[in-house]
Amino acid sequence: MTTTLVLQGKPATYSASDWAPRADVVENEAGYEVALDLPGVKREELDVQVDHETVTIKGERKLAASPEAYHRVERPYGSFSRVFLLPEFVNPAGIEAKLSDGVLHLTLPRREETKPKQVKVQVN
């Protein structure tokens, strides 16, 4: 049984064909919050796919000018892909994605039956 969110994918590199955006993953009572750094990537260039076990983020960061125009390129560009293996308690149907200020925010909520509940103690 998977109880944590597992990240798959290659670490960020500086080649035109092989990179992965950096990600922060935070667990809270509601589930997980994931933030991926994607400055320069447009919403139209992102593809977020969810199935019952994984969330896959694919996209492409394009150069702003022709490669010959650059004197130095330090930021990664080209296609990328990240895969997150989901714990069993995440509700895939409730996953949301929002791109804001170059950061892709994913909200991965817990299934209702796995959220913490407060139980009242009865006194006789």
DSSP file (Angstrom, degrees, kcal/mol; ACC not computed):
  #  RESIDUE AA STRUCTURE BP1 BP2  ACC     N-H-->O    O-->H-N    N-H-->O    O-->H-N    TCO  KAPPA ALPHA  PHI   PSI    X-CA   Y-CA   Z-CA
    1    1 A M              0   0    0      0, 0.0     2,-0.5     0, 0.0     0, 0.0   0.000 360.0 360.0 360.0 131.7    0.0    0.0    0.0
    2    2 A T        +     0   0    0     84,-0.2    86,-1.6     1,-0.1    87,-0.3  -0.749 360.0 168.2 -87.5 125.8    1.3    3.4   -0.9
    3    3 A T        +     0   0    0     -2,-0.5     2,-0.3    84,-0.2    -1,-0.1   0.447  60.1  52.4-116.2  -4.1    1.1    5.9    1.9
    4    4 A T  S    S-     0   0    0     82,-0.1     2,-0.6    23,-0.0    84,-0.0  -0.915  88.0-103.3-129.7 159.4    3.2    8.7    0.5
    5    5 A L        -     0   0    0     -2,-0.3     2,-0.5    81,-0.1    81,-0.2  -0.712  39.2-154.0 -81.1 121.7    3.3   10.7   -2.7
    6    6 A V  E     -A   85   0A   0     79,-1.7    79,-2.6    -2,-0.6     2,-0.4  -0.849   1.1-146.4-104.4 130.4    6.2    9.3   -4.8
    7    7 A L  E     -A   84   0A   0     -2,-0.5     2,-0.4    77,-0.2    77,-0.2  -0.785  16.0-175.1 -94.6 135.2    7.9   11.5   -7.3
    8    8 A Q  E     +A   83   0A   0     75,-2.9    75,-1.9    -2,-0.4     2,-0.2  -0.955  34.9  77.3-125.1 150.8    9.3   10.0  -10.5
    9    9 A G  S    S-     0   0    0     -2,-0.4    73,-0.1    73,-0.2    11,-0.1  -0.615  77.1 -67.2 134.4 165.2   11.3   11.7  -13.1
   10   10 A K        -     0   0    0     71,-0.4     3,-0.1    -2,-0.2    71,-0.1  -0.548  53.2-103.8 -86.5 150.3   14.8   12.9  -13.8
   11   11 A P        -     0   0    0      0, 0.0    -1,-0.1     0, 0.0    11,-0.1  -0.248  54.5 -75.8 -66.4 162.1   16.3   15.8  -11.8
   12   12 A A        +     0   0    0      7,-0.2     2,-0.2     2,-0.1     7,-0.1  -0.349  60.4 171.9 -61.2 134.1   16.6   19.2  -13.5
   13   13 A T        -     0   0    0      2,-0.1     7,-0.1     5,-0.1    -1,-0.0  -0.716  38.5-114.9-131.2-176.5   19.4   19.3  -16.1
   14   14 A Y  S    S+     0   0    0     -2,-0.2     2,-0.3    62,-0.1     5,-0.1  -0.268  70.1 110.2-122.4  46.9   20.5   21.8  -18.7
   15   15 A S  S    S-     0   0    0      3,-0.5    62,-0.7    62,-0.1     3,-0.3  -0.825  71.5-120.4-117.0 162.5   20.0   20.1  -22.0
   16   16 A A  S    S+     0   0    0     -2,-0.3    63,-0.4     1,-0.2     3,-0.1   0.612 108.2  32.4 -75.0 -11.1   17.4   20.8  -24.7
   17   17 A S  S    S+     0   0    0      1,-0.2     2,-0.3    61,-0.2    -1,-0.2   0.447 113.0  51.2-126.0  -0.1   15.9   17.3  -24.5
   18   18 A D        +     0   0    0     -3,-0.3    -3,-0.5    59,-0.2     2,-0.3  -0.714  66.2 113.7-149.8  90.1   16.1   16.1  -21.0
   19   19 A W  B     -b   80   0A   0     60,-0.7    62,-0.6    -2,-0.3    -7,-0.2  -0.975  36.9-153.4-151.0 164.5   14.9   18.0  -17.9
   20   20 A A        -     0   0    0     -2,-0.3    62,-0.1    60,-0.2   -11,-0.0  -0.995  28.8-112.3-141.1 135.4   12.2   17.9  -15.2
   21   21 A P        -     0   0    0      0, 0.0     2,-0.1     0, 0.0    17,-0.1  -0.351  36.9-107.7 -66.8 146.6   10.8   20.8  -13.3
   22   22 A R        -     0   0    0     15,-0.3    15,-2.2   -11,-0.1     2,-0.4  -0.457  40.2-161.4 -72.2 147.2   11.6   21.1   -9.6
   23   23 A A  E     -E   36   0B   0     13,-0.2     2,-0.4    -2,-0.1    13,-0.2  -0.980  18.3-156.2-136.5 144.7    8.7   20.3   -7.3
   24   24 A D  E     -E   35   0B   0     11,-2.4    11,-2.5    -2,-0.4     2,-0.4  -0.959  14.0-163.8-112.4 138.2    7.7   20.8   -3.7
   25   25 A V  E     -E   34   0B   0     -2,-0.4     2,-0.4     9,-0.2     9,-0.2  -0.989   6.4-175.9-125.9 125.0    5.2   18.5   -2.1
   26   26 A V  E     -E   33   0B   0      7,-2.8     7,-2.5    -2,-0.4     2,-0.4  -0.979  12.2-150.5-123.1 129.4    3.4   19.4    1.2
   27   27 A E  E     +E   32   0B   0     -2,-0.4     2,-0.2     5,-0.2     5,-0.2  -0.813  25.0 161.1 -96.9 138.5    1.1   17.0    3.0
   28   28 A N  E >   -E   31   0B   0      3,-2.9     3,-0.8    -2,-0.4    -2,-0.0  -0.812  56.6 -83.2-140.2-176.7   -1.7   18.5    5.1
   29   29 A E  T 3  S+     0   0    0     -2,-0.2    81,-0.1     1,-0.2     3,-0.1   0.817 127.3  51.9 -62.0 -30.0   -5.0   17.3    6.6
   30   30 A A  T 3  S-     0   0    0      1,-0.1    80,-3.0    85,-0.1     2,-0.3   0.722 123.0 -95.6 -80.1 -21.3   -6.8   17.9    3.3
   31   31 A G  E <   -EF  28 109B   0     -3,-0.8    -3,-2.9    78,-0.3     2,-0.3  -0.950  66.5 -24.1 148.3-125.0   -4.3   15.9    1.2
   32   32 A Y  E     -EF  27 108B   0     76,-2.4    76,-2.8    -2,-0.3     2,-0.4  -0.936  37.5-157.1-127.0 149.9   -1.3   17.1   -0.7
   33   33 A E  E     -EF  26 107B   0     -7,-2.5    -7,-2.8    -2,-0.3     2,-0.4  -0.999  16.2-169.0-121.4 126.8   -0.3   20.4   -2.3
   34   34 A V  E     -EF  25 106B   0     72,-2.6    72,-3.0    -2,-0.4     2,-0.4  -0.956   4.8-169.3-118.7 134.6    2.3   20.1   -5.1
   35   35 A A  E     -EF  24 105B   0    -11,-2.5   -11,-2.4    -2,-0.4     2,-0.5  -0.989   2.8-170.1-125.6 123.9    4.1   23.1   -6.7
   36   36 A L  E     -EF  23 104B   0     68,-2.4    68,-2.6    -2,-0.4     2,-0.6  -0.953  24.1-126.7-114.9 130.2    6.2   22.8   -9.8
   37   37 A D  E     + F   0 103B   0    -15,-2.2   -15,-0.3    -2,-0.5    66,-0.2  -0.650  42.1 155.9 -76.8 115.4    8.4   25.6  -11.1
   38   38 A L    >   +     0   0    0     64,-3.3     3,-2.0    -2,-0.6    64,-0.2  -0.255  10.3 171.9-135.8  48.0    7.5   26.2  -14.7
   39   39 A P  T 3  S+     0   0    0      0, 0.0     3,-0.1     0, 0.0    63,-0.1  -0.364  74.2  18.1 -62.0 137.4    8.5   29.8  -15.6
   40   40 A G  T 3  S+     0   0    0      1,-0.3     2,-0.5    21,-0.1    22,-0.4   0.387  94.7 120.0  85.2  -4.5    8.1   30.5  -19.3
   41   41 A V    <   -     0   0    0     -3,-2.0    -1,-0.3    20,-0.1     2,-0.2  -0.839  55.8-141.9 -96.1 126.0    5.8   27.5  -19.9
   42   42 A K    >   -     0   0    0     -2,-0.5     3,-1.7    18,-0.4    18,-0.2  -0.521  19.9-116.6 -86.2 154.1    2.4   28.5  -21.2
   43   43 A R  G >  S+     0   0    0      1,-0.3     3,-1.7     2,-0.2    -1,-0.1   0.865 116.0  58.7 -54.8 -39.2   -0.9   26.8  -20.1
   44   44 A E  G 3  S+     0   0    0      1,-0.3    -1,-0.3     3,-0.0    -3,-0.0   0.701 101.9  55.5 -65.7 -19.0   -1.4   25.6  -23.7
   45   45 A E  G <  S+     0   0    0     -3,-1.7    15,-0.8    15,-0.1     2,-0.4   0.315  94.0  88.9 -96.7   7.4    1.9   23.8  -23.5
   46   46 A L  E <   -C   59   0A   0     -3,-1.7     2,-0.4    13,-0.2    13,-0.2  -0.836  51.3-172.4-108.1 144.4    1.0   21.8  -20.4
   47   47 A D  E     -C   58   0A   0     11,-2.7    11,-2.6    -2,-0.4     2,-0.6  -0.955   2.9-173.2-134.8 115.0   -0.8   18.4  -20.3
   48   48 A V  E     -C   57   0A   0     -2,-0.4     2,-0.4     9,-0.2     9,-0.2  -0.947   7.7-175.4-111.4 118.7   -1.9   17.1  -16.9
   49   49 A Q  E     -C   56   0A   0      7,-2.8     7,-2.9    -2,-0.6     2,-0.4  -0.934   4.6-166.7-117.1 136.8   -3.2   13.5  -16.9
   50   50 A V  E     +C   55   0A   0     -2,-0.4     2,-0.2     5,-0.2     5,-0.2  -0.982  12.3 165.4-123.1 131.2   -4.8   11.7  -14.0
   51   51 A D        -     0   0    0      3,-2.5    -2,-0.0    -2,-0.4     0, 0.0  -0.700  57.6 -82.3-125.3-171.3   -5.5    8.0  -13.6
   52   52 A H  S    S+     0   0    0     -2,-0.2     3,-0.1     1,-0.2    41,-0.0   0.688 126.0  25.6 -69.5 -15.8   -6.3    6.0  -10.5
   53   53 A E  S    S+     0   0    0      1,-0.2    33,-3.5    32,-0.1     2,-0.3   0.622 120.1  34.1-119.0 -19.6   -2.6    5.6   -9.6
   54   54 A T  E     - D   0  85A   0     31,-0.3    -3,-2.5     2,-0.0     2,-0.4  -0.932  49.3-148.1-140.6 158.0   -0.7    8.5  -11.1
   55   55 A V  E     -CD  50  84A   0     29,-2.1    29,-2.8    -2,-0.3     2,-0.5  -1.000  24.8-165.6-119.6 127.3   -0.6   12.2  -12.1
   56   56 A T  E     -CD  49  83A   0     -7,-2.9    -7,-2.8    -2,-0.4     2,-0.5  -0.960   5.7-166.9-117.9 128.6    1.5   12.9  -15.1
   57   57 A I  E     +CD  48  82A   0     25,-3.0    25,-2.4    -2,-0.5     2,-0.3  -0.967  13.9 172.0-115.5 121.2    2.6   16.4  -16.1
   58   58 A K  E     +CD  47  81A   0    -11,-2.6   -11,-2.7    -2,-0.5     2,-0.3  -0.919  12.6 126.7-124.7 152.6    4.1   16.9  -19.5
   59   59 A G  E     -CD  46  80A   0     21,-1.8    21,-2.2    -2,-0.3     2,-0.3  -0.975  41.4-110.8-176.9-169.3    4.9   20.0  -21.3
   60   60 A E  E     - D   0  79A   0    -15,-0.8     2,-0.6    -2,-0.3   -18,-0.4  -0.982   6.1-153.6-149.9 134.1    7.5   22.1  -23.2
   61   61 A R  E     - D   0  78A   0     17,-2.3    17,-3.3    -2,-0.3     2,-0.3  -0.950  26.3-156.0-104.8 121.5    9.5   25.2  -22.5
   62   62 A K        -     0   0    0     -2,-0.6     2,-0.1   -22,-0.4    -2,-0.0  -0.669  19.8-106.7 -99.2 151.4   10.4   26.9  -25.8
   63   63 A L        -     0   0    0     -2,-0.3    -1,-0.1     1,-0.1    14,-0.0  -0.479  21.5-136.8 -69.3 146.1   13.3   29.2  -26.5
   64   64 A A  S    S+     0   0    0     -2,-0.1     2,-0.2     2,-0.1    -1,-0.1   0.710  85.5  19.7 -78.4 -20.7   12.1   32.8  -27.0
   65   65 A A  S    S-     0   0    0      1,-0.1    -2,-0.1     2,-0.0     5,-0.1  -0.796 104.6 -66.7-136.8 177.6   14.5   33.3  -30.0
   66   66 A S    >>  -     0   0    0     -2,-0.2     3,-1.8     1,-0.1     4,-0.5  -0.400  48.7-115.6 -67.4 148.3   16.3   31.1  -32.5
   67   67 A P  G >4 S+     0   0    0      0, 0.0     3,-1.1     0, 0.0    -1,-0.1   0.821 114.6  61.6 -55.4 -32.1   19.1   29.0  -30.9
   68   68 A E  G 34 S+     0   0    0      1,-0.2    -2,-0.0     3,-0.0     0, 0.0   0.752  95.3  62.2 -66.9 -23.2   21.7   30.9  -32.9
   69   69 A A  G <4 S+     0   0    0     -3,-1.8     2,-0.3     2,-0.0    -1,-0.2   0.675  85.6  93.5 -76.6 -17.7   20.7   34.2  -31.2
   70   70 A Y    <<  -     0   0    0     -3,-1.1     3,-0.1    -4,-0.5     0, 0.0  -0.576  46.8-176.4 -83.7 137.1   21.7   33.0  -27.8
   71   71 A H  S    S+     0   0    0      1,-0.4     2,-0.3    -2,-0.3    -1,-0.2   0.688  81.3  10.7 -93.9 -28.1   25.1   33.7  -26.3
   72   72 A R        -     0   0    0      0, 0.0     2,-0.4     0, 0.0    -1,-0.4  -0.978  59.6-169.6-153.2 136.6   24.4   31.7  -23.2
   73   73 A V        +     0   0    0     -2,-0.3    -3,-0.0    -3,-0.1   -59,-0.0  -0.954  21.5 152.5-130.4 111.5   21.6   29.3  -22.2
   74   74 A E        +     0   0    0     -2,-0.4    -1,-0.1     2,-0.1     0, 0.0   0.629  53.4  81.3-110.3 -22.2   21.5   28.3  -18.5
   75   75 A R  S    S-     0   0    0      1,-0.1     2,-0.1   -61,-0.0   -61,-0.1  -0.663  86.5-111.0 -87.1 142.2   17.8   27.6  -18.0
   76   76 A P        +     0   0    0      0, 0.0     2,-0.3     0, 0.0   -60,-0.1  -0.382  41.0 175.3 -70.6 149.4   16.5   24.2  -19.2
   77   77 A Y        +     0   0    0    -62,-0.7   -59,-0.2     2,-0.1     2,-0.2  -0.926  30.7  58.8-145.7 169.5   14.2   24.1  -22.2
   78   78 A G  E    S- D   0  61A   0    -17,-3.3   -17,-2.3    -2,-0.3   -61,-0.2  -0.632  91.5 -19.7 104.2-166.3   12.5   21.5  -24.4
   79   79 A S  E     - D   0  60A   0    -63,-0.4   -60,-0.7   -19,-0.2     2,-0.3  -0.418  60.9-179.6 -77.5 151.1   10.1   18.8  -23.4
   80   80 A F  E     -bD  19  59A   0    -21,-2.2   -21,-1.8   -62,-0.1     2,-0.3  -0.952  11.3-167.1-144.2 164.5    9.7   17.5  -19.9
   81   81 A S  E     - D   0  58A   0    -62,-0.6     2,-0.4    -2,-0.3   -71,-0.4  -0.961   2.7-175.4-154.0 137.3    7.6   15.0  -17.9
   82   82 A R  E     - D   0  57A   0    -25,-2.4   -25,-3.0    -2,-0.3     2,-0.4  -0.995   8.0-162.3-131.3 140.4    7.0   14.3  -14.2
   83   83 A V  E     -AD   8  56A   0    -75,-1.9   -75,-2.9    -2,-0.4     2,-0.5  -0.986   0.7-164.7-124.5 132.5    5.0   11.4  -12.8
   84   84 A F  E     -AD   7  55A   0    -29,-2.8   -29,-2.1    -2,-0.4     2,-0.5  -0.975  14.5-143.0-116.4 120.9    3.6   11.3   -9.2
   85   85 A L  E     -AD   6  54A   0    -79,-2.6   -79,-1.7    -2,-0.5   -31,-0.3  -0.724  25.6-134.0 -81.2 128.7    2.5    8.0   -7.9
   86   86 A L        -     0   0    0    -33,-3.5   -84,-0.2    -2,-0.5   -81,-0.1  -0.626   7.6-123.4 -89.7 138.9   -0.6    8.6   -5.8
   87   87 A P    >   -     0   0    0      0, 0.0     3,-1.6     0, 0.0   -84,-0.2  -0.378  33.1-108.6 -67.2 158.6   -1.2    7.1   -2.3
   88   88 A E  T 3  S+     0   0    0    -86,-1.6   -85,-0.1     1,-0.3    -2,-0.0   0.761 114.9  62.3 -62.7 -25.7   -4.4    5.1   -2.0
   89   89 A F  T 3  S+     0   0    0    -87,-0.3    22,-3.2    21,-0.1     2,-0.3   0.533  80.3 101.4 -83.2  -3.1   -6.1    7.8    0.1
   90   90 A V  B <  S-H  110   0C   0     -3,-1.6    20,-0.3    20,-0.3     3,-0.1  -0.636  71.2-134.6 -82.0 137.8   -6.0   10.5   -2.6
   91   91 A N    >   -     0   0    0     18,-3.2     3,-1.6    -2,-0.3     4,-0.3  -0.801  14.7-165.6 -90.9 101.6   -9.2   11.1   -4.6
   92   92 A P  G >  S+     0   0    0      0, 0.0     3,-1.2     0, 0.0    -1,-0.2   0.831  85.8  60.0 -59.1 -32.6   -8.2   11.2   -8.3
   93   93 A A  G 3  S+     0   0    0      1,-0.2    -2,-0.0    -3,-0.1   -41,-0.0   0.720 103.6  52.0 -68.3 -20.2  -11.5   12.8   -9.3
   94   94 A G  G <  S+     0   0    0     -3,-1.6    -1,-0.2    15,-0.2     2,-0.1   0.405  77.5 125.1 -97.5   2.4  -10.9   15.8   -7.0
   95   95 A I    <   -     0   0    0     -3,-1.2     2,-0.3    -4,-0.3    13,-0.2  -0.412  39.4-170.2 -68.3 134.5   -7.4   16.7   -8.3
   96   96 A E  E     -G  107   0B   0     11,-1.9    11,-2.5    -2,-0.1     2,-0.4  -0.932   9.0-160.1-125.7 149.6   -7.1   20.3   -9.5
   97   97 A A  E     +G  106   0B   0     -2,-0.3     2,-0.3     9,-0.2     9,-0.2  -0.992   9.8 177.0-131.7 138.6   -4.4   22.2  -11.3
   98   98 A K  E     -G  105   0B   0      7,-2.2     7,-3.5    -2,-0.4     2,-0.6  -0.989  18.1-149.4-143.1 130.3   -3.7   25.9  -11.5
   99   99 A L  E     +G  104   0B   0     -2,-0.3     2,-0.4     5,-0.2     5,-0.2  -0.895  28.6 162.9-101.3 121.8   -0.9   27.8  -13.3
  100  100 A S  E >   -G  103   0B   0      3,-2.7     3,-1.6    -2,-0.6    -2,-0.1  -0.971  62.8 -16.7-145.5 124.1    0.0   31.1  -11.6
  101  101 A D  T 3  S-     0   0    0     -2,-0.4     3,-0.1     1,-0.3    -1,-0.1   0.853 127.5 -49.4  52.5  41.3    3.1   33.2  -11.9
  102  102 A G  T 3  S+     0   0    0      1,-0.2   -64,-3.3   -64,-0.2     2,-0.4   0.593 117.6 108.4  78.8  10.5    5.1   30.4  -13.5
  103  103 A V  E <   -FG  37 100B   0     -3,-1.6    -3,-2.7   -66,-0.2     2,-0.6  -0.984  59.8-145.5-123.4 128.3    4.2   27.8  -10.8
  104  104 A L  E     -FG  36  99B   0    -68,-2.6   -68,-2.4    -2,-0.4     2,-0.5  -0.833  18.3-160.2 -90.6 120.4    1.9   24.9  -11.5
  105  105 A H  E     -FG  35  98B   0     -7,-3.5    -7,-2.2    -2,-0.6     2,-0.4  -0.897   6.1-169.1-104.5 123.7   -0.1   24.2   -8.3
  106  106 A L  E     -FG  34  97B   0    -72,-3.0   -72,-2.6    -2,-0.5     2,-0.5  -0.939   7.3-158.8-110.8 134.2   -1.7   20.8   -7.9
  107  107 A T  E     -FG  33  96B   0    -11,-2.5   -11,-1.9    -2,-0.4   -74,-0.2  -0.967   7.6-173.9-111.0 120.5   -4.3   20.1   -5.2
  108  108 A L  E     -F   32   0B   0    -76,-2.8   -76,-2.4    -2,-0.5   -13,-0.1  -0.867  15.0-157.9-116.9  94.7   -4.6   16.3   -4.4
  109  109 A P  E     -F   31   0B   0      0, 0.0   -18,-3.2     0, 0.0   -78,-0.3  -0.333  15.6-113.8 -78.0 153.6   -7.4   15.9   -1.9
  110  110 A R  B     -H   90   0C   0    -80,-3.0   -20,-0.3   -20,-0.3     2,-0.1  -0.452  37.8 -99.1 -74.1 153.8   -7.9   12.9    0.4
  111  111 A R    >>  -     0   0    0    -22,-3.2     3,-1.8    -2,-0.1     4,-0.6  -0.503  36.5-115.5 -66.4 146.1  -10.9   10.7    0.0
  112  112 A E  G >4 S+     0   0    0      1,-0.3     3,-1.3     2,-0.2    -1,-0.1   0.879 113.8  57.3 -53.4 -42.6  -13.7   11.6    2.4
  113  113 A E  G 34 S+     0   0    0      1,-0.3    -1,-0.3   -24,-0.0   -24,-0.0   0.650 107.0  49.6 -69.0 -12.7  -13.4    8.3    4.3
  114  114 A T  G <4 S+     0   0    0     -3,-1.8    -1,-0.3   -25,-0.2    -2,-0.2   0.455  83.7 108.6-104.3  -1.5   -9.7    8.9    5.0
  115  115 A K  S << S-     0   0    0     -3,-1.3   -85,-0.1    -4,-0.6   -86,-0.1  -0.496  83.1 -96.7 -73.1 144.2  -10.0   12.4    6.4
  116  116 A P        -     0   0    0      0, 0.0     2,-0.4     0, 0.0    -1,-0.1  -0.335  43.8-162.0 -59.8 139.2   -9.4   12.7   10.1
  117  117 A K        -     0   0    0     -3,-0.1     2,-0.5     2,-0.0     0, 0.0  -0.948  15.7-129.2-124.5 145.7  -12.6   12.8   12.1
  118  118 A Q        -     0   0    0     -2,-0.4     2,-0.5     2,-0.0     0, 0.0  -0.813  20.9-154.3 -93.2 132.8  -13.2   14.0   15.6
  119  119 A V        -     0   0    0     -2,-0.5     2,-0.3     2,-0.0    -2,-0.0  -0.927  12.4-132.8-109.8 126.5  -15.1   11.5   17.8
  120  120 A K        -     0   0    0     -2,-0.5     2,-0.6     1,-0.0    -2,-0.0  -0.596  17.9-133.7 -77.4 135.1  -17.2   12.8   20.7
  121  121 A V        -     0   0    0     -2,-0.3     2,-0.3     2,-0.0    -1,-0.0  -0.796  17.6-143.5 -91.0 125.1  -16.6   10.9   24.0
  122  122 A Q        -     0   0    0     -2,-0.6     2,-0.5     2,-0.0     0, 0.0  -0.649   6.5-149.5 -87.1 142.8  -19.8   10.0   25.8
  123  123 A V              0   0    0     -2,-0.3    -2,-0.0     1,-0.1     0, 0.0  -0.962 360.0 360.0-114.3 129.3  -20.0   10.1   29.5
  124  124 A N              0   0    0     -2,-0.5    -1,-0.1     0, 0.0    -2,-0.0   0.449 360.0 360.0 -81.5 360.0  -22.3    7.7   31.4
